[in-house]
Amino acid sequence: MNQKGIISVIGSSEIDTKTAEKARKIGQLIAKNGYILACGGMGGVMEAACKGCKEENGLTIGILPTRNKKDSNPYVDIKIPTALGHARNTLVVLTGDGIIAVSGSAGTLSEICFAWVYKKPIVVLTGVEGWSAKMADQKLDHRRSDKIYPASTPEEAVEKIINLIERR
């Protein structure tokens, strides 16, 4: 398996069908481009992205908030139980070479902030509910010269994050 790196996908654990389809497509594209997908391992965006990745024979990593591997969604290959709750969000961010955010509530916002602090490239999907759309084109503070990059489609999101990762 010749993997190019890891892309962390973050987002809401409760999503509508339209958002699920976008997350699934992101997962498919991550696998098609030779990347591993990492996420929080639970439902919603995480499950949809993992499902898409598996449909293209990709590899998925779930960094679980619980201590039980059985709590992961069924599409996670490598299950990492942490018993850290939301504190595991830092690990999800640090695992990825870049971050794609889809929708999201407060947990996703914390991951976006951790990604900013740890200087990980961040692409956010617009056209969905939640923090990803709200954070498009933002600079969180003076620590970085770049911004949080918006993408209107799954294709644009994956293309942008790969370009940002490869430029590092």
N, C-alpha and C positions, 0 to 999 in steps of 0.2 A: 504494500500500500504506500504510494508516494503522496504523502500529504504536504500541502504547502504551508499550513498553519492552522490556527484556531480562530473562529469567529464566535463571539458570545452574542446570543440573541436574548434580549430582555423584553419584558412586557407583562401585561395584565394577566392574571390567572383566571379572569372571567371576561369572555369576549363574545361578540356576535359572529354570525356565520361569515360575513364579509371580511372581518378582521382575521378570522381563522384561515380563510382561504389565502389572504395575503401572507400570513405567517408561514403557512404550508409552502407557498411558492418560494419564499425566502429560504426555507430549509432545503428545498429541491436545488435551488441555484447554488447554495453553499456547497452541497455535495458535488454537483456537476462541475464546479470550478476547482475541485480537489482540496477543499478545506474541511476540517472537523468542526462540528457544531457543539458549542458548550452552552448550557443554560442552567436555570434553577431546578430543572428536573420535574416540575409539577405540571399542572394543567394549563388551560388557556393558550396563550401565545407559545409557551414553552412546549406544550404537547403538540400543537399544530406544526411548529417548526421542526420538531423532532420527527414527526410523521412524514413530512415532506422530504427530509434528509434521508430517512430510511427507504422511501420510495425510489430514491436514486442510489441506493446501496452505500450511503454515507455512514460515517461514524458519529455517534452522539455521546456527549458527556453530560450527566446531570449532577449538579452540586446541590444536594438536598438540604432543606432546612431542618429535617428531622434526623433521628438516629437509625431509622429503619429503611433499608434499601427497597423494601416492598412498597413504600409510599410513592415511588417514582411513577411517572407516566409509562405506558407500555412500550414506548419507542426509545427509551434510554438504554444504550449499550453499556456504558461505564457509569455505575451508580456510586456516588461518593456521599455517604451520610456524614453530616457534620454536627447535628444537634445544636446548631447555632441560631436557628430561626432566621430573622432578617439580617443578622450579622454575617451570614454566608454570602450576602450580596457583594461584599468586597472580594471574596474568592471567585465568584462568577466573573467579575470584571477583570481581575488579575489573570485569570486563565486565558482570556481571549487576547489575540493580537490587535483586535478591533472590536467595536461594539455596534450592533444594530438594535435600536429600540423600536418597538411596535406597541402603540397605545400605552397603557400603564397607569398605575396609581402611585401612591407614596413610595412603595418599594422600588418601583422602576425609577422614580425620581432620585432616590438615594443612589441607585446604580449609575445613573447618568452623572451625578456629582462625583462619585468615586472614580469613574472613568476620566472625568475632567482632571481631578487631582493627580491621578496616576498617569496622566498624559497619553491615554489610549485614544485613538481616533474614534469619533462618535458620528454615526449616521442615524437620523431619526426619520421614521416614516410619517408623512403627513397624510391628510385625508382620512384619518381615523380619530376616534375619541382618545382622550388621555394626554399624558405628558409628552409623548413623542412629538405630537403636532405642536404643542405649546413651546417646546424647546428649540424648534427649527430656527436656524440662523442666529442663535444666541451665543454670547460670550459670557461665561459665568463669572469670571474675574480676570485679574491681570496676569495670572500664572501662565497663560498661553497666548500665543499670537494668532492661533487659528480660531475656529468657531465650531459649533455643533452643526453638522451639515444636513440639510433637508433632502429627502428623496420622496417623490410622489408615487413611485411604483416599486414593487419588490425588485424588479430588474435593475432599476436605477440605484436602489439601496445597496444591493450586492456589488454592483459594478463600482460604486463610489468607495465602499469600504475596502474592497480589494485594491483599488488604486492607492488609497491612503496607506494601507498596510505595506504595499510594495515600495512606496516612496520613502519609507522610514529607514 
